[in-house]
Amino acid sequence: MDGKGLTSITLGLTAAFLSGGLLVLWRLLYPVSDAALLLPGVVALVIWRGTARRALARHHVWRAAVLRRESWLFRLLTGRLTAHLSGIVAGLLAVTALAEFALTASPASGLAALGVIAVTGVVLPLVAKLVAGHLTARLLAPALVPPLAWGLGLAATGYLFWRGWYVEPIPPEADAASLAAALEMAQAALPARDHLAAWLLALPRSLETAGWVLAGQGADFAFAPIGFILVLSYHALIGGALVRFTLDCACALLPGGADEG
């Protein structure tokens, strides 16, 4: 994987455009047809590919430095299994959160999420240019993306949480008579479906709803600790997934190299 491409503003903007475009299409098409389920599949594939390529590049450098090429361990420890498994896990977690958020977010929150994606697409090449002179092209993406994902993810979490807690109206399910009733109201906001994807979408939706209900039942709404933590966790999941999706999209678009053999 040639990490020099990360310094291209065109690559960053392309990744942001593709990431945001897929989520917008999902929001528009899923309420109409189950054929839109192909779109989260594409999102998961992008995250899988970006994650796996970085893991392979990192592992191949380690293998070349530690193992002799004539050793049978060199041929056995290719790193492909762990790389692909990590990509699959990351893809499933992120796509579940993103798919639910894209369907249920208010227009203002949706625009905020697109802003996070756009900022990620711009910041990536700028930071890559700063560190490209210190890192080899082969390891630029594996070394740069994880800390950048953490930094931008934390910033996105703070921004989205601030909007959700202080700017956006309190969800109506927060005033439900019980947690069960609130969860039922929350699920009703999702398109009515009866398949595995619908059950997966209900998971992050239930996390946020439970947070609002518990916060609303506290003596002081603004500081109900458990509800606060759950709502924060939900926005951390969304903020991290938005940033990770954009960065993985950029990595997936990079030219290939010997580390993928």
C-alpha positions in Angstrom: 0.0 0.0 0.0 1.6 3.3 -1.1 0.8 5.8 1.6 2.0 8.8 -0.4 -1.5 9.1 -1.8 -2.8 10.2 1.6 -1.1 13.5 1.0 -3.5 14.2 -1.9 -6.3 16.6 -1.1 -8.1 15.0 -4.0 -8.0 11.6 -2.3 -9.3 13.1 1.0 -12.2 14.9 -0.7 -13.1 11.9 -2.8 -13.2 9.7 0.3 -15.4 12.3 2.1 -17.7 12.5 -1.0 -18.1 8.8 -1.3 -18.6 8.3 2.5 -21.2 11.0 2.8 -22.9 10.0 -0.5 -23.4 6.4 0.6 -25.0 7.5 3.9 -27.3 10.0 2.2 -28.4 7.3 -0.4 -29.1 4.9 2.4 -31.3 7.4 4.3 -33.3 8.1 1.1 -33.6 4.6 -0.3 -34.0 2.2 2.7 -37.5 3.4 3.7 -38.5 2.7 0.1 -36.9 -0.7 -0.6 -34.8 -3.4 1.0 -32.6 -3.3 -2.1 -30.9 -0.4 -0.3 -29.3 -3.0 2.1 -26.6 -3.2 -0.6 -25.4 0.2 0.6 -24.4 -0.8 4.1 -22.8 -3.8 2.5 -20.6 -1.4 0.5 -19.8 0.6 3.6 -18.8 -2.5 5.5 -16.6 -3.6 2.5 -14.8 -0.2 2.5 -14.1 -0.3 6.2 -13.0 -4.0 5.9 -10.6 -3.2 3.0 -9.1 -0.1 4.6 -8.6 -1.8 8.0 -7.2 -5.0 6.5 -4.7 -3.2 4.2 -3.2 -1.2 7.1 -3.0 -4.4 9.2 -1.3 -6.3 6.4 1.2 -3.5 5.7 2.1 -3.3 9.4 2.4 -7.1 9.7 4.6 -7.5 6.6 7.1 -5.0 7.9 7.3 -6.8 11.2 7.6 -10.2 9.5 10.4 -9.0 7.2 12.3 -7.6 10.2 11.9 -10.5 12.6 11.7 -13.7 10.5 14.1 -15.3 8.0 12.6 -15.6 4.6 13.7 -19.3 4.3 11.8 -20.1 7.6 8.5 -22.0 7.4 7.2 -19.5 9.9 7.7 -16.7 7.3 5.4 -18.5 4.9 2.9 -19.4 7.7 2.6 -16.1 9.5 1.2 -14.0 6.6 -1.1 -12.0 8.9 -4.0 -12.3 6.4 -6.4 -14.0 8.8 -6.0 -11.5 11.6 -6.1 -8.6 9.2 -9.3 -9.7 7.5 -10.9 -10.6 10.9 -10.2 -7.2 12.3 -11.6 -5.6 9.1 -14.8 -7.6 9.4 -15.3 -6.8 13.1 -14.6 -3.0 12.5 -17.0 -3.1 9.5 -19.9 -4.7 11.3 -19.6 -2.4 14.3 -19.3 0.8 12.3 -21.9 0.0 9.7 -24.5 -0.9 12.3 -24.1 2.5 14.1 -23.9 4.5 10.9 -26.9 2.9 9.3 -29.1 3.6 12.3 -27.9 7.1 12.7 -28.4 8.0 9.0 -32.0 6.8 9.2 -33.0 8.5 12.5 -30.9 11.7 12.7 -32.6 15.0 12.3 -31.7 17.0 9.2 -29.5 19.3 11.3 -27.7 16.3 12.9 -27.3 14.8 9.5 -25.6 17.9 8.2 -23.4 17.9 11.3 -22.4 14.4 10.5 -21.6 15.3 6.9 -19.5 18.2 8.3 -17.5 15.7 10.4 -16.9 13.6 7.3 -15.8 16.6 5.3 -13.4 17.8 8.0 -11.9 14.4 8.2 -11.4 14.3 4.5 -9.6 17.7 4.6 -7.5 17.1 7.7 -6.2 13.7 6.6 -4.1 15.0 3.6 -2.9 18.0 5.6 -1.6 15.9 8.5 -0.2 13.3 6.1 1.9 16.0 4.4 3.3 17.1 7.8 4.5 13.6 8.7 5.3 12.2 5.2 8.8 13.4 5.4 9.4 11.4 8.6 7.7 8.1 7.7 8.2 5.6 4.9 5.5 5.5 2.3 4.7 1.9 3.1 3.9 2.6 6.7 2.5 6.1 6.4 -1.1 4.9 6.5 -0.7 2.3 9.3 1.2 4.8 11.5 -0.9 7.8 10.8 -4.5 6.6 10.7 -4.9 5.1 14.2 -3.9 8.3 16.2 -5.7 10.5 13.7 -8.8 8.4 14.1 -8.6 8.7 17.9 -8.0 12.5 17.7 -10.7 13.3 15.2 -13.0 10.7 16.8 -12.8 12.4 20.2 -13.4 15.8 18.6 -16.4 14.5 16.6 -17.8 12.8 19.8 -17.6 16.1 21.7 -19.3 18.0 18.9 -22.1 15.5 18.3 -22.7 15.0 22.0 -22.9 18.7 22.6 -25.4 19.0 19.8 -27.5 16.1 21.0 -27.5 17.1 24.6 -27.8 20.9 24.4 -29.0 21.9 20.9 -31.3 19.1 19.6 -34.8 18.8 21.1 -35.2 16.1 23.7 -36.5 12.9 22.0 -40.1 12.3 22.8 -39.3 8.8 24.1 -37.5 10.4 27.1 -40.9 11.2 28.6 -42.2 7.6 28.2 -43.8 6.0 31.2 -41.3 3.1 31.2 -38.1 2.0 29.5 -40.0 -0.7 27.6 -42.5 1.9 26.2 -39.6 4.2 25.3 -37.8 1.4 23.4 -41.1 0.6 21.5 -41.4 4.3 20.5 -37.8 4.4 19.4 -38.2 1.3 17.2 -41.2 2.8 15.6 -39.0 5.6 14.2 -37.2 3.0 12.1 -38.7 1.7 8.8 -40.9 -1.3 9.6 -38.9 -4.4 8.6 -38.7 -8.0 9.8 -35.2 -9.3 9.1 -31.8 -9.4 10.7 -30.8 -5.9 9.5 -33.8 -4.4 11.3 -32.7 -6.2 14.6 -29.2 -4.9 14.2 -30.4 -1.3 13.6 -32.4 -1.6 16.8 -29.2 -2.0 18.9 -27.7 1.5 18.7 -31.2 2.9 18.7 -31.9 1.2 22.0 -28.6 2.4 23.5 -29.4 6.1 22.9 -33.1 5.7 24.0 -32.1 4.0 27.2 -29.7 6.8 27.9 -32.4 9.5 27.5 -34.9 7.7 29.6 -32.5 7.1 32.5 -31.4 10.7 32.2 -35.0 11.9 32.3 -35.7 9.9 35.4 -32.8 11.4 37.4 -33.3 14.0 40.0 -31.4 16.5 37.9 -31.9 15.9 34.2 -28.6 17.5 33.1 -26.4 15.3 35.4 -28.2 12.0 35.6 -25.0 9.9 35.5 -26.0 6.6 33.9 -28.1 8.3 31.2 -25.4 10.8 30.5 -22.9 8.0 30.0 -25.1 6.0 27.7 -25.9 9.0 25.5 -22.2 9.9 25.5 -21.4 6.3 24.5 -23.9 6.5 21.6 -22.4 9.7 20.2 -18.9 8.3 20.7 -19.9 5.3 18.6 -21.3 7.5 15.9 -18.5 10.1 15.9 -15.8 7.3 15.8 -17.6 5.5 13.0 -18.0 8.6 10.9 -14.3 9.4 11.2 -13.2 5.8 10.7 -15.4 5.3 7.7 -13.9 8.3 5.9 -10.3 7.3 6.8 -10.9 3.7 5.7 -12.4 4.9 2.5 -9.2 6.9 1.8 -7.0 3.9 2.6 -9.2 1.6 0.4 -8.6 4.0 -2.5 -4.8 4.0 -2.2 -2.7 2.3 -4.9 -1.6 -1.3 -4.0 1.8 -2.6 -3.3 4.0 -5.5 -2.4 2.5 -5.6 1.1 -0.7 -7.0 -0.3 0.8 -10.0 -1.8 
